[in-house]
Amino acid sequence: MSKTQLHRLPKFIKERLERMSPKPSKLQAQYRRIFLKHSRDRTVNYGSKESLVYAASRYGLVYAEQKQIYQEIAMLFPNFSPQRVLDLGTGPGQTLWAVQSQWGTNTGDIVSSKQATRLHFTCIEPAKSMRDIANKMHCTDTFSNTTVSWFSGLRQLIEPKVRDQEEKKAANLKSFDLAIASHVLGEMGDERARRAAVRLTWELLNPGGFLVIVEKGDGPGFSTVSDLRNVIRNDEAMQSEIIAPCKHNHGCPLYLSEELAQLEFDGADGGEDLGAAHNAPVCHFPVRGESIGASGFRHSYFSYIVVQKAGNADNEKIEDGSVARILGFPRKRRGHVLINVCHNGGDINSLTISKKNNKEIPGIYKFSRKARWGDLFPPPKGCERYVVQKAEDDGEVGSTFVDSDGIEKTII
């Protein structure tokens, strides 16, 4: 069975979560009681109790989802280095850590330093209890080159009532390299409000910047992501390119479709959440992360989209050679592997990969046997660091290559 990618919380963050969380043994029961009963209307009023339970239960999983997304952006756009980040619906602050761990600077060994430029977050969060948790979790003194500005809504950012010079300075900088809406748009009951929020956020993006939308990998979450994907795709004023997970700008073949239900999928590789309906017509991807009060690592599905705003030739994607995205776990059989992919032509195909396919694409059979749900297919060219990391995560030893620095590395 193919593995689901694991993203651990930084030890520093996990310790902070454990200190502020209620009794760990009761967390999961509290989460189900508070949030799952609202799953139909997807609305929760976040007070202190709700915010703490959400942070303890979901912080690690949402961090893992975002970390997985940002790793691919960094792989496909090695020259991209965001300086200004807009976080729409910050919650307890997972975005702050996920972005920092990919592109940020730090003091100590909390996250790896990637750049020397200053990183500024503009955070939109109406719930005071969530803002309090995010500030405790992030602690701006942890990162020497990071600043954070808080707003209760997008309108306050766009039309601020300035109270002091520092807020005026932050409000005047209304251009962003990266904008994230993580598990927030689906909570808006009004479809028109969601679409308006996306259009306002899009206007604040710099040319060449990225908009990332993440929702739960269930029917309502996928529907929200797909609807907003169509809003961006069909609006001529929003010149854009869909970067992930789609390899195309066509209509989603799974949205309001029964096509996925006709494809065969293997079962889950463990975890209570990963046992969800694999034959449901939704595009979602699995991830493993940490949750306070839960033993081991938890699995979760998420649906997402990454869209790049047109207009900046300096921030171009590398030619990685991939033409599809793997949907579902690859199914290993004797002498071959069955893989479902969403192709760059905008359709879904079921592929049978055997050793004879190595003549067309060297090493494709071995890759297919080790591939994960959500991997690009064929494996990206010129992205050795990504492939090396996959091999290290899996504990596999494959062939080797020598990088530009003369260092021998292992790939799959």
PAVEX-670094 format. One record per residue (C-alpha): residue in three letters; x, y, z. Coordinates in steps of 0.25 Angstrom, whole numbers, plus 5000, padded with zeros to 4 digits. Layout:
% residues N
ALAXYZ...
//
This chain:
% residues 412
MET500050005000SER500550144996LYS500850235008THR500150365011GLN501150475013LEU501450515027HIS501750655032ARG502050665047LEU501850795055PRO503150865060LYS503450815074PHE503350955079ILE501950975074LYS501450835079GLU501850875093ARG501151005092LEU499850935088GLU499950835099ARG500150945109MET498951025105SER497950905102PRO496850855111LYS496950705116PRO497550635104SER496750505107LYS495450585105LEU495850665093GLN495350575082ALA493950555088GLN493850715090TYR494250735076ARG493150635071ARG492150705080ILE492450845076PHE492850835061LEU492250705055LYS490850745059HIS491050875051SER491550795039ARG490250825030ASP490250975032ARG491750985034THR491551095044VAL492151105058ASN492251225067TYR493651225072GLY493851255087SER494951225096LYS494551075097GLU494251055083SER495551115078LEU496451035088VAL495750905084TYR495950935069ALA497350975071ALA497750855078SER496950755069ARG497250825055TYR498450905056GLY499450795052LEU498550745041VAL498350885035TYR499850905036ALA500150775029GLU499150815018GLN499750945015LYS501150895017GLN500950795006ILE500350904997TYR501551004999GLN502550894996GLU502050874982ILE501951024980ALA503351034984MET503750914975LEU503050974962PHE503451114965PRO504851114971ASN505051264969PHE503751294977SER504051354990PRO502851424996GLN503051555005ARG501651595007VAL500551485011LEU499051505013ASP498351405022LEU496851405020GLY496351335032THR497551315041GLY496951235052PRO497951185062GLY499151225052GLN499451095044THR499851185032LEU500851265040TRP501651135043ALA501451065030VAL501951185022GLN503051205031SER503551065030GLN503551075015TRP504051215012GLY504351285025THR505551325034ASN505651285049THR506451285061GLY506951155067ASP506551025061ILE505051035060VAL504951045045SER506051045034SER506451185029LYS506151195014GLN506351345011ALA506851475017THR505651565013ARG504651615022LEU503351535023HIS502051615026PHE500751545029THR499351615028CYS498451535036ILE496951535035GLU496151475047PRO494951525053ALA494951435066LYS495751495077SER495951365083MET496651315071ARG497551435070ASP497951415084ILE498351265081ALA499051305068ASN499851405076LYS500251315087MET500651205076HIS501451295067CYS502151395077THR502751495067ASP504051495075THR504251355070PHE504551405056SER505451525055ASN505051565041THR503451545042THR502351645045VAL500851625047SER499751715045TRP498351675049PHE496951715043SER495551665047GLY495151665032LEU495551695018ARG494751825018GLN495551875030LEU496751845022ILE496251915009GLU495552035016PRO496252045029LYS495952135040VAL497352165044ARG497652185059ASP499152195059GLN500352215049GLU500752065050GLU499352025045LYS499352125034LYS500652075029ALA500151925029ALA498851965023ASN499452045011LEU500251925007LYS499151855000SER499951764990PHE500251624993ASP501151514987LEU500351394994ALA498851394998ILE498251275006ALA496851245009SER496951115018HIS495651055023VAL494951185024LEU494151215011GLY493351085013GLU492851145026MET492151265019GLY490751225017ASP490551315005GLU491051274992ARG491151424987ALA491951454999ARG492951344996ARG493151394982ALA493251534986ALA494351504996VAL495151434985ARG495051544976LEU495451644986THR496651554990TRP496951544975GLU497051694974LEU498051704985LEU499051594979ASN500251644971PRO500451594957GLY501151464958GLY500551434972PHE499851314977LEU498451294982VAL498251164991ILE496851114995VAL496750995004GLU495550925009LYS495150795015GLY495250675006ASP493750645007GLY492550674997PRO492350825002GLY493750855003PHE494050804989SER492850874984THR493351004990VAL494650994984SER494150954970ASP493151064970LEU494251174973ARG495151104963ASN494051124952VAL493851274957ILE495351304954ARG495451214942ASN494251284935ASP494451424938GLU495251494927ALA495751604936MET496451494946GLN497551454936SER498151334943GLU498751194942ILE498351074950ILE499551014957ALA499050904966PRO498550804967CYS497950814953LYS498950804941HIS497950884932ASN497051004932HIS495850924927GLY494550894935CYS494750794946PRO494350654941LEU493950614955TYR493050744958LEU491550704958SER492050574951GLU491950424954GLU493250394947LEU494050364959ALA492950264964GLN493250174952LEU494750164956GLU495350054965PHE496050104977ASP496850024988GLY496450045003ALA497050145012ASP498450125018GLY497950145032GLY497350255040GLU495950285044ASP495750395034LEU496350325022GLY495250215022ALA494350325016ALA493650295003HIS494750264993ASN493650254982ALA493050394984PRO493150484972VAL494050584979CYS495550624977HIS496250614990PHE497650574995PRO498050505008VAL499050555018ARG499650505031GLY499850605043GLU499850615058SER498650645067ILE498750675082GLY497950565090ALA498050465078SER498950345079GLY499950335067PHE499750415054ARG498350445048HIS497950445034SER497050545027TYR496550585013PHE496650725008SER496250784995TYR496950904989ILE497350994978VAL498651074975VAL498451184964GLN499451284959LYS499151424955ALA499651454941GLY500651574938ASN502051544944ALA503051474935ASP504051464946ASN503251364954GLU503051254943LYS502851104946ILE503951014942GLU503650904931ASP503550784940GLY503050694929SER501850634937VAL500450634930ALA499550574940ARG499250564955ILE499050424962LEU497650414968GLY497450304978PHE498550204983PRO499250134972ARG498849984972LYS499949884972ARG499749754964ARG500749644960GLY501549704949HIS500749834948VAL500149954955LEU498850014953ILE498750174954ASN497650264952VAL498050404947CYS497450544944HIS498150574931ASN498550714925GLY497450694915GLY496450714925ASP495950564926ILE496150444935ASN496950324931SER497250184937LEU498650144934THR499350014934ILE500850024937SER501749904935LYS503249884933LYS503049904918ASN502750044920ASN504150074925LYS504550074910GLU503650204908ILE503950264922PRO505150204929GLY504850164943ILE503350194942TYR503050054947LYS503850064960PHE503250204962SER501850154960ARG502050054971LYS502450154981ALA501650274976ARG500650344986TRP499250384984GLY499350534979ASP500750514972LEU501050574959PHE501150474947PRO502150444941PRO503050494953PRO503550634951LYS504850654943GLY505850754949CYS505250744963GLU506250654969ARG506150714983TYR504650674983VAL504950534979VAL506050524989GLN505150565000LYS504050464996ALA505150354996GLU505550395010ASP504150405016ASP503850265011GLY505250215016GLU505550155002VAL506850144995GLY506850154980SER507850204969THR508750324971PHE509150454964VAL510150564966ASP509550704968SER510150834963ASP510950844976GLY511650704973ILE510850634985GLU510350494982LYS508850484986THR507850374985ILE506550374977ILE505450274974
//
